[in-house]
Amino acid sequence: MAVRLRLARHGRKTRPYYYIVATDNRSPRDGKFIERIGSYNPVTNPATIELDFDRALTWLNNGAQPSDTVRRILSYKGVLMKKHLLEGVKKGAFDETEAEKRFNAWLEEKNSKIRSKVSDLESAKRTESKAKLEAETKVKEKRAEAIAKKQLEAMNALKEESAEEVPANEDNTTEEVVADTTTAEETTEERSEE
C-alpha cells in the first residue's frame, strides 16, 4: 500500500478549506483516510496552516509521498528542512545539537518574514481605509456644497418672487380702488339724477 500525504477538500462553494491527510494512494480525494495531520485554509491572507509537525515528519520518514501542494506546505512549515537535517545527522555530517541549532535559526528567520508580511498587510489595510475615508468625506463635502447651493438658489428665487408679487399686488389694489371710486361716483351721480 502506497501512502500519500495530500489535501482533502471541505467547505462550501468559493470558501474552501482543506484537511492534510495521510491516505492510501487509491482512495478518492475526499474519501477514507488513515490519519488527519493538519488543516489548510487558503482563503485567509496569509494562509492559515495548522500542522502536527511530529506526525508529518514520522509519515515522511516512513516513506509517505506528499502531493505538490502538501510538499510546499511542509516546506513552508519546516518539516522538509527538519527531515533534511536529520538525514545529515544519520550520515554523520554534523551532530544533533548542530541540526537543532540550524533548524531553530531557520525557523526564527521564517517567523520574522511571516511577522513582517502580516504587519505590512495590516499597514496597507489601514492606509487603504484612510484613503477610502478621505474620498468619502470629499464626496460628502461636494454633495453638501451642492445641496447648500441649491437651497440658496431656491431661497433667492423665493425672495425674488415675493418681491415681484408685492408690487404687483399694490398695483392691482390701486386699480381696484380707482375702479371702486369710479363706480361709487357713477352710482352717486345716478342717484342725484333721480
Secondary structure, DSSP 8 states (H G I E B T S, - for coil): --EEEEEEEEEETTEEEEEEEEEETTS-TTS--SEEEEEEE-SSSS-EEEE-HHHHHHHHHTT-EE-HHHHHHHHHHTHHHHHHHHHHHHHTSS-HHHHHHHHHHHHHHHHHHHHHHHHHHHHHHHHHHHHHHHHHHHHHHHHHHHHHHHHHHHHHHHHHHHHHHHHHHHHHHHHHHHHHHHHHHHHHHHHHH-
